[in-house]
Structures are given as structure tokens and as C-alpha cells.
Amino acid sequence: MKTRQQFQKWMLQENLNFLLTNRIPRITLTRFMGWWSQIRHPWVVKGSMAVWRLFTDLDLSDAKQKEFDSLHACFTRELVPGARVMNADPAFMTSPCDAIVGACGDIRRGEVFQAKGFPYQLQSLLGASERCQPWLDALEGGKYLTLRLTSSMYHRFHAPHDVRLNHVTYISGDTWNVNPVALKRVAQLFCKNERAVLHMQTQGGVPFLIVPVAAVLVASMRFHAVDVLLNLRYKGPNEMPCNATYTKGQEMGWFEHGSTILLFVPPGFEWVDGLEPGQRIKMGQALLRGVF
């Protein structure tokens, strides 16, 4: 345990962390990791998980399975029933995933932040689709929230309310790491990485966006409403109409490693008490209060 903690502390040095996770052939390594994670061999799985535990505090105590035939199976593991408590109050929007709270605040003149001093334009994030402008108008004055999933976390994401998914816009891109070190160094990082824009609406007609952003070693996203695996090898189409309804807490899809989910809501919402950057939260925990 002490050796692992010392190794993790060494790896968290900013310059070294940035060098090892970004100044590498990111896309090539990400594709290799996608292939490697699918290998079904006990020596590969056990050896890879032993290395994984050196870098993270992997906890499988709430996993439905305890043994896995591939790294992919562990990355996308399900939880035992009751492992997460869902806030069922319809006045609250809940977290779609386990995460660490990152930058959050108000959307002003279409600008939001990935980290202090590092703004980006919502239009750049959403892409060149003709569907972009109505969202910029609807979300102006609203709120944004960054939810970072580490590699050891539960990687499935769920509906934050009773909702309808109307459309998915897939935007291919790079695979920069999305940890705090990179967010403080790479401008417009979320706008450069592979991502998907989920066009959502509550049953009461309130529009909002969920934007899963891929990263190094990840770059694969699965949405139950879209019958394709979205990753660096996907060639289109980029615009995918759909009509899927979800009850609050119902599973919507998963990442195949760990990354970030961005949440954007229109005016009329307020943060729950105590929510702040750096806080660890669980799927189903209340995030925002509003009228749905």
C-alpha cells in the first residue's frame, strides 16, 4: 500500500504527468488500448489489472462481477443492485455518473470554463451543426457543470431525470487527457477531443445537453439509443436522430475507460447546497434544483 501511494504521488507531479499522458502518440496508444482491453486471456487480464492498481485506487467491492475475462469487462462493469441511491425527488436533477466535480458556473455570452483562466466557447464545443444556434440561445444565462470520471470509477452513465433523447451529434477529434493537469495547460481542450452531444429534453419540455468527452486510452462510447460503437474508427454519419425515453436513473450507456461528462442546463436552475469543485459524487446524487 505504501509503495503504491508513493508511486501515485510521483506520477501526480504536474510536468511528469503531462509528459506521460499527453506528449505521446495519443491516438495510436488509444487504439492499441482498445485492442488490448478486449484480449481474453487470464495472464493478460491479471497482469494488466495489477498495473492498473499501481496508478489508481480501483475498488470492485460494489461490482456485480468479481472476476473479469477482459479489461473491457472490468471497465464497463455493472454494479450490484442498490449500490447507488437515487434521489427520486422530481424537483432535482441528479448526477448521471460517479465523478469528481470540476469547473462549474454560469453560461455568459456563450462562454464557459474548463479550468480557472481557461475559457472555451460553447459553440466550439457543439460543432458546426445547424442545430447549434438554437441551443446557444436556449442555454444562455444557464449553468454548466464538468464531471470527471477517473479510470477506476464506475463508467456507466444514467438519465439525470425522466427524459427524452432526441438527437446525437458525434464529433471526432483528438484524445488529450482530461485530468486537471491538462485542463490547466491545453486551451479549448474539450473542443479538441472526440465527443458526443446528446440533445435532451425533460418530460416537462425543459431542454438540456449532456456531452460525454472521450480522452486518451478511452475514445469509445456506447449509447443504448444508437446502435453503433462511437470511437476513432467510426466514419459517420455524424448526425443521428433518435427518440429514446428514460426514467430517472435508467442506464443510457458507458465509456470504455474513464473520461468527462459536461452538463448544460437553461436558466431557472440552482445548485444544490454544498456542491463544489473537487467534490466526489455518486450517480443519483442531486446536482440541480429546478422546475421540470
N, C-alpha and C positions, 0 to 999 in steps of 0.2 A: 504493500500500500504506500509506504513512504517513498519507495523508488518511483512508483508511478506518479505520485504528486510532484516529485522533483522534476521528472521528465516533462510533465504537463506545464509546470511553471517555466521551464526552459523554453518550451515551444511557444509560450504566450508572449515572449519578447517580441515587440512590435516589428522590428526590422526583419528578424528571422522568420516570423510568422508570415509576413507579407511576401518575403522572398520565396518561401517554400510552397505557398498556396496560390501565388499569382504569377511569379516570374518563371513559369514552367509552360510547356506546351499544353495549355488548359483543355482545349477541345480534344486533342489526341488522348490525353490521360483520362478525360471523362468518358470517351468512347471505350477505352480499354477497361475502365472500371465497370461500365455497363455489361461488357462481356464477362469479366472476371466474376462479378456478383452472381451470374447465372450458373456458374460451374457447380455441378452436383457431385462433389467428392468430399468425404469426411475430413481428409487431411487438409484440403484447401479451406474448407469452412472453419475448422477448428483453428488452424494457423492464422487465418485472416481475422477471426474474431479475437484471438489473443492479441494481435497487433492493434486492432480497433480499441480494445480496452486500455491500451497504453495511452491513447490520445483522449479518451472520454471516460465518463462515469456511467457506462452502459448498465442499465438496470432492467432486467427482464422479469422482475417479480410480478408485474401485473399483465404479462403477456399470456395469451391463451395457449400458445405452444411454448414449450421449454427447450425443445430440440428443433433444429432447422437443417434442411437439406441443402441450403444455399444461403449466401449473404443476402441475396434479394429477398428471400423469405423472411429473414430477420428484419431487414429494413422496412418491409411493408407489413409487419406483424399486426395482428388484431389483439385486442385487449379482452381480458376476462369480463363477463357481464358485471356491471356495477362498478367498474374501475374508475369511471368518471361520473361526477354528479352534475346533472344538467339543471341549470336554473330555468324552471318552467314558466316563470312569470312572463306573460306576453308583453309587459312594459319594457323588457330588457332584450338587447341583442347580445348574444353570447360569443365567446371565442370559438372560432371554427377549428382550433388546433391547440395542442400543447405548444408553448412558445415562451420566449423571453421578449418582453415589451421593448421595442426600440423607439425611434423617433415618432412623435405624435403631436397633433396640434390642429390649427385651423387652416383651411384652404383659402388662400388670399391671392387674388389676381392669377389664379391658376397655378400658384407656386406652393410646393410642399418641400419637406426636408428629408434627406436620408440620414443625416447626422448634423450636428451643430456646425453652421458655416458652410454646409454643402447642400444647397437647394437644387431642385430639379423641377421642370415644368410638367404638369400633369398631361399636357398634350403630347409631349415627347414620349411619355410612358405608354400612352394609349395607342400610339401609332398613327398612321396616315389614313385610317379608315374614315369613310364619310359618316360613320356612326359616332365619331369622336366629339364633334362640336356640341351636339345636344347634351352629352354627358358633362362637358366643361361648364355649360350653362346651369345644369341641374345641381352640380356639386359645389359651385362657387359659394363660399361662406360656410360650407360644411366642415366636416372633420376627416382626418386621415390617421391611420394607425399602422405601425410596422410591427409585424410579429415574426420573430426569427426562430426557426427550428434548428436546433443543433443536430449533429449526425446521430447522437444516441437517443434522441427523443422519439416518441410515437409519431409516425409520419402520415397518418391518415387525417383528412380534414372533413368537417361536417357542417351542415347547414346551421347558421347562427340564429335562424328564426324560421317560421313557416314561410317558405319562399318558392319562387319560380325562377328557373334558369332559362332565359330566353335566347341567349346567343353566346358563342365563344369566339373570341378573336385570338388566334395564335400568332405570336411574333417570334421568329427565330432570332438568335443572337449569340453573344459570347457566353462564357461561363466563368466570369470573375467570382472569386469567393465573396460572400455577402456578410462576412463577420465584421465586427466593429472596426478592426484594423483597416480593412479595405475600404469601408464606408467613409473613413476619415481621409482617404488618400486618392480615391478614384472618383472624379466628378461624374455625375449623371450615371452612376453605376447601374441602378435598376433599369434605366432606359437603354443600356447597352446589352443586358443579359437576355437570354431566352425567357419568355414569359407568356402567360395566357390571361386574357381579360375576360372575366366572367360577368356578363350583363345580368344583373339580378333584380328581382322585384318582390317585395313582401306581398302577402295576400291582400293587404290594405292598399296596395298600389305604390308604396314608397320605393323609389329606385335606389340602388346602391351597387358598388362594384367590389368584387374580390379579385385580386391579381396575384396569383402564385408566380413567383420568380424563381427560376432554376439557378444553379450555381455549379462551381467546379465539383466534379465527381457525381453530380446529380443529373441534370438535364434530361430527365424523364418524368413525365407527369401523366397520370391516368385519371380521366373523369368518367364516371359511370354514364353520363349523358352523351358522351362522344365515343363512338366505337372504334377508336384508334389510339395507339400509344403516341403521345406527343413528345418528340425528342429531336436531337440534332439531325437525325436521318429522315425525319418527316418532311415531305416536299409539298404539302398542301392538300386541299385548299386551306387558306388562312381564315376565312370567314365561315363559321359553322353554325347555322341556325339550329335551335333545338327548343324543346318545350318539355322541360322536366320539372316536376314539383317535388319538394322535400318538406318533411315535417322537421321541426326544430330538433337538432341533434342527429338527424339522419346522415349517414355517410355519403359524401359526394365524390371522393376519390382519394388519391395519395401521391406523395413524392416517392421516389425510389432511393432516397438517401436523407437529405435534410436541406432546407433552404429557407425561404421567406414568403410570407403571405402579407400583402398590402390590402387594407380595407379602407374604402372611401364611402362616406355617407353624406347626404344633403343636409342643409340647415334644419334645425329642430331637434338635434340630439345633444345630450350632455354626457360627459364621462361619469362613470360610477366613482364613488369616493375611494381614494387610495390608489387608483391606477397611476403608475409612474414608470418611466424608462428604467430598465434593469430588472424589473419585477418578473418573476417566473409565474406563469399562469397555466391553467389546465383547460383542455377542451370542455366547453359547457359553462365556464365561469362568466359571469356578467361583465360586459365591457361598456355598453352604452345604454342610456335610458332615453326613450322617445315614444312617439305615437306611431304605431304601425298600421 
